[in-house]
Amino acid sequence: MQILNRFNRIVATSCIYALVVTLATPNAALAKNPKPLGWDNVLRLRHGDTVIVKLFSNQVHRGKVDKVEPNGIYISSEEGPLVLLKADVSSVDFYDRKKAAIIGTALMAGGVGLALTAETIGTVQDVSQLNNGQLTGSTGKHNLGLMIAGIGVAVGGLAVFAFGGRPKTIYKAKAPSPTSQK
């Protein structure tokens, strides 16, 4: 019984450690080497990517990329198709849904794995308590907390998969210098 409890703690600790490392590593790597926020990042956008484009006139347009050129970006927004010139664009934010989908899928898989492991260990503990074909002790309640934690992690992963992805600034222009009129 002590071996199963020790194994249970090792599995739980390993899962939590893996979760923390998975979530912390990409952020730590980005903090060390920030990418320049130049127009080259905008040129890498693909047709259908969701963006938020802010203009120097304080207008904000959200939509899907139709086409990107060196002098501007074409988007389809609620207002209809828009052509926004690079000279008018103060920043471009991009929703990286692919990264959110990968993280969400990993969390769901880890949560399901944790719940299945807890269920398996609980079943082994129940079987070990068989006494001449009769179950003695509390049946079906072994590792219930760990199983619930696994289900919670899986549900959290589903939420990240479905709703995840926050905008990331990929372009930031310097404010245009005011022109003097004579």
Secondary structure, DSSP 8 states (H G I E B T S, - for coil): -HHHHHHHHHHHHHHHHHHHHHHHHHHHHHHHS-----HHHHHT--TT-EEEEEETTS-EEEEEEEEEETTEEEEEETTEEEEEEGGGEEEEEEE-HHHHHHHHHHHHHHHHHHHHHHHHHHHHHHHHTEETTEE-S--S-TTHHHHHHHHHHHHHHHHHHHH---EEEEEE----------
